[in-house]
Amino acid sequence: MSGPEGFTAGLTAYGAAPRSVDGHIVYDVDVVDGRFAGEVVESAVAIDELSRWPLVPPHWIYLPNGVGFAATNTQPCPMPGWLGHSRQIVGWGNDPDPTAGWVAHVRGVIGEAV
């Protein structure tokens, strides 16, 4: 399955409780490193960035404003209290399970939060 439906199905299989909110898929991430280690942090992806999933991963990771970084490129988010962070994924497509690769990527990004 591909596109937003495939992305959502993969996150559901991982227990990330994905839900559609204001044109985004919001889901839970169990953080394993950094400031939020041991916590569950919500993350989101714009649904329009998922048209080519899993061939092309989303570029922007949306996080609640309380998750900040020492350095990041940002863009506004239509969801109040959220901000988009620009993050590239090096080597995308090498993981046989794209959902596992995506969740690991987001955990790594949140692990860099200050």
N, C-alpha and C positions, 0 to 999 in steps of 0.2 A: 504494500500500500504506500502511496506517495502523497505529497502535498500536506496541507494542514491536517487531514484525516490520519495520514500515516504518522505524522509527528505526534499528534494527540494519542493515537493508539500505542505508540512506543512508550510515551511517558506514563500512560495508564498501566502498562505492563510493569514498569519500574516502580509503581506506587507513588508517583509524583503528583497525583490528584489534579490533572490539568483541567482548566475551565476557561471558557471564553468570556472575556471582559473588554468592552470598548475596543473591539478590533484586535485584541491581543489574546494569546494563549498564556495564561498565568498558571504557574506550576510551582510545587514545593521542591526545594533542594536541601538535602541533608548535608551540611557543611562539615568537612573533616579536617580543615586546617585553617590557621589564622585566627583573626579576631572573633569570628563567628563559629569557631569549631564547636561541634556538639549541638548546634542550633539548627533549626529549619528556617531557611530564608526563602521568601517568594522571589521568583524571577519571572520574566515574561519575554515573549517574542511577538512581533507584529505578524498578524496572520498573512498580510500581503508579502512578507518575506519568505513564506513557506511554499510558494508556488512550485519551486523546483526541488523541494526536499525529497529524498535525501541526497540528490546529486550535488546540490549547492546548499550549504548551511546558512542560517541567518547571520547577518553581520552584526546587528545591534542586539545587545543584551540589556533588557530593561530591569532595573532594580529599584526598590524603595529608596527614597532620598537619604535614609539613615545609613545606607551602604555607600561609603565614599572611598576614593583612591587618591594616592599621592599624586598621580598623573593619569589623566584620562581624556579622551575626546568625548564630548557629550552632545546630545541633542534632546530637545524637549520631548515629553511624552504626553499624549492626550489624557492619560490617566492621572488624576491629581495625586501628588505626592510621589511620583515616579520620575526617573531620569534614564535616558538611553546612554549606554556606554559602547563605544566602538571597539570591537575585538575581532581580530583575524584569527583563523584557525590554521596553523601551519600543518601541512600533511593531511588535510581532510580527504577522506575516501580510503584511507588505509585500514580503518577499523571495520571488521566484518559486521559489526552491529552499530549503525549510525547513532542510535539513541544512546547507547553506552558511551560513545565518543562525545556526543553533545553534552550529556550530563557530567562527564569527567571535565570537559572544557569549562562549563559553568562553575563547577566546584572549584576548579583552579583559579578562575577569575575572582570569585568571591573570597577565596583564600588570600588574595592580595589586598583585600580591603584594609583600610586603616581606621 
